[in-house]
Amino acid sequence: MAATETKLLARPGDPPAARAPSSPESARRRRKRAQSYGALGQGATWHISLATALVLLALWWLATRLGWIKPLFLPSPRATFDAFIGAITGDTQGGTPLAQHVEISVLRVLAAFSLAVVTAVPVGIAMGTSRIARGIADPLIEFYRPLPPLAYLPLIVIWLGIDESAKITLIFLACFAPLAMASKAGVRSVAIEQINAARSLGATRWQVIRMVVLPAALPEILTGMRIAIGFGWTTLVAAEMVAATAGLGQMVLNASNFLRTDIVIMGIVVIGILAYCFDALMRRLEKALTPWKGRM
């Protein structure tokens, strides 16, 4: 009765202490209403992703357990896990341990990606701020960007041979184009009001680029870095086809020649997990450097 009287006596202008405590249902409704006013697609998704992975794993186990697919084409999860344990100790074609394959592949991708960052970002910024640079670089990038890496792989081998430089160059070209295009798009998306405001305060061209253009284009550049490292990682198998003796791509290709499907599946899973780790690292870097993204 007292709660009913408090609710009836409370007016909209009263302080929160004078109002009756809300029920759990009304609190949930307020949270849902608050989420509806935010950006679309907000909220945690880890539980959905975990459930999806468990369902796929269960379907994989069921298909192999009931004999729907022969082990030659799809080994069981247990066989794939055993192949992983064996690969750690070097039970692969060539006898190279899995850790060494991972180390070599990661070093190749990081070397090519780092080289692409220090070259593609300045090229993209130049394309976005200079029509001369855009006229020179844009046709070249747009020409080779849609080409699959295997198309120009023979030419790279003819030019550079079969050593590490050919592999790193192939991955570098895969990373360069998306990073340069993202940098150019970031520069072109800067609001003209910000540039004019800086110019009205007496800023020079280089000050405008350094203090206005670069911070505004940074989210697009970081997104391009995420895309670029993904492209570089997917080009890894093609790069390690060039007379490689170690690396995850070489391990998978060598195992396929001996019909070791368990090692092939295991290698694909390892490549996918490492790609996810790279993407998660880039997302953390993006949140740290651009905390304002999506809030303005």
N, C-alpha and C positions, 0 to 999 in steps of 0.2 A: 504493500500500500504506500509505503514511504517512497519507494522508487518511482511509483506511478505519479505521486504528487510532485516529486522533483522534476520528472519529465514534463509534466503539464506546466509547472511554474517556470521552467527554463526558457529564456527567450533567445532569439538569434544573436543578440548582442552580448549575452552573458559570457563570462570567461569559461574556459574548458572545465574548471573545477566545479562549476555550478551545474553542469550537464550530467545526465545519467550515463554510466559506463555503457559502452556499446557491446553488443553481443558478438561472438566469434563469427557469425554469419555476416553481419554488417561489416566487420573488419575485412573479411575476405572480399566482399563486394567492393569496398573502397580500394583494396589493392588491385583488383581486376580493373576498376575504373581508372586508376592511376597508370597502369600498364597500357591501357588502351590509348592514352594520350602520348605515349612515347613513340620511338621509331618502330617501324614494323619489324617483326622477327626477333624482338628482344627476348632475353631469358636464357637460362641455362639449358644446354642440350646434351650434357655428358651422359645423363641417364638414358636418353633416347639412343645415342650412339652406342653405348654399352649393350643395350638390349638388341640393337641391330646386329652387332658383332656376335653376340651369343646365339642369335637365331641362325645366322649364316654358318657359324661353327657347328651347330646342331644339325643343320641340313647337310653339311659336308660329311659329318660322322654318320648320319643316317644313310646317305647315298652309298658310302663305301661299306658300311656294315651290312646292308641288305643286298649288296652286289649289283646295284643299279648301274654302276660304272666300274669297269675293270681297273685293277690297281696300276696297270701300265699307263692308263690315261689320267687317272686321278688317285694317287695314293691316299691312304687314310691319314687322319691327323696324327695318330700315334707313329706311323712310319715317317711322316714329315718331321716330327719332333725328334725321332731317333736319328734322322739324317742331320738335323741341326746339331745334336750332341756329337755325332761322329765328325762333322765338319769342324767343330771347335778343336778337336785333336788332330785334324789334318786328314781325315778319311774322305778325301775327294780326289778326283782325277788330277794328278800332278802332286798330290801330297801337301799342298799349301794350306795352312790353317785358315779358318774363317776370319779370324781377327786380322790377319795380314791382307786378305782380300778386301775387307772393309776399310782398312787404313789406306791402302793404295787408291781405292775408288774415291774415298772422301777427299784425299789430298788432290787428286786430279780435278775433281769438281770445284773444290774451294779455290785452287790456283786459277782455273779458268774464270770462275765467277768473280774473284777479286780483280783480275785483269779487265773483265768486262765493266765492272763498276767504275774503275778509275778512268776508263776511256769512253764508255757509252753515256754516262751522265753528263760530262762536259759537252759531248756531241749533241745530246738531246737538248740541253740548255741553249747551246748555240743555234740549233734549229728553231727553237721557240722564240729567240730574241733577234735573229738575223735572217732576213729573207735570202741573203746570199748563201749562208750556210745551209739553209733549208733547201734551196735550189740545187746545191751540190750533193748533200748527203741523203736527202729524202728519196730520190729515185733509186739510188744504190741499195738502200736498206729495204725499200718496198719491193725491189726486184728479187733479192735473195731470201727475204723473210718467209715467203710461202714455200720455199724449196725444202724438201725433206733432207736431213743431213746425209743420208746415203747417196743422194744425187751428186753432191760435190765431194764426197769422201774419196773417190779415186783420184780426183785432181789434187787434193791435199796430200795424198800419199806420194804422188808424182813430184810435188813441189818440196815436201818436207821429209819424205822417207817414212820409216815405220817406227821411229823412236817416240819418246814421250811428247815431243813438240807437236806431232800430228794429232795425237789424242786431245791434248789441251786446246789446240786450235779449233778442233771440231766442236768441243764443248763451249769454247769462247764464242764462236759464231752463233751457237744456239742461244746463248745468254745475251748477246749484244743487242740484237734487234728489238726484243720486247722491252729491254731496259731503256734504250734510246727513245723508242716511241712513247713510253710512259713518261719519261722526263720531258719530252716535247709537249705532251698533252698537259702535264702539270704546269708548265710555264704558260701555255696558251689559256689556261683556265683562271689565271690570276685576274682579279677584278681590276678594271681600268681605273676605278675611283682610287684604289690604293696606290697605283702607280702615279696618277696625277697629283695625289696628296703629297707623295714624297718629292715629286718634281717641284711642286709649289713651295716646298720648304728648302729648296736649293740643292737637292741631292743630285749627284752626278749619275751617269749611266751605270757605272760599276757599283755605286752605292745602292741604286735602285735594284740591281740584280742581286746584290749580296744581302740587303736588308729587307727587301719586299718580295722579290720573285722567288728566291730560294726557300724561305720559310713557307710561303704559300704553296709552292710546288712539292714540298717535302712529302706530304701524304701520297701523292701520285708516284713519286720516285720510289718510296718504300713499297708500294703495291707492285710497281714494276720489278723491284728486286725479288719479291716473292714469286712472281710469275717467271722471272728469269732463272732463278735457281731451280725451279721445277722443270723448266725446259732443259736446263743443263743436266739435271739428274736423269731425265728420260732419254737423253742422247748418250748416256753413259755406255749402254750396251753396244750401240753403233761405234762409239769411239774405241771400245776395247776389243772390237773385231780386228783392229789393225795390229796383228802380230803381238798381241798381249800375252804375257805369261801369268799374270795375276790380276785380280780385280773381280768384283761381283759379276759384271757382265761376262767376263771370260769364264768364270766358274759355271754360270748358267749355260752358256753356249757349249762349253766342253762337256758338261753333264748330259746335254741333249744329244750329243753325238753318240753317247754310250747308253742312251735310253734310261738314264737315271732320273726318272720323273720326280722321285722324292727330293733329290737335290735341286732340281729345277723349281719345284714349288717352294721349297725352303728358301732358295735364293730370291725368288719373287717376293716372298713375304718379308725377308730382310730388307730388300730394296724399298718396299713400300713403307716399312716402319721407319727407316732412315729418312725417307722423303717426308713423312709426317713430322718427324723431329725437326727437320730443317724448316718446314712451314711453321711449326709452333714457335721456333726460335725467332723467325722473322716477324710473327705476329706480336710476340713480346717486345721486340725491338720497336715495332711500329707503335705500340701503345706507350712505350717509354718516351719516344721522341715526339710523338704527335698526340698528346693526351686530349687535345681539343677536337680531334676528328670525330664527326658524327654528333657533336654537341652544339654546333653553331648553325 
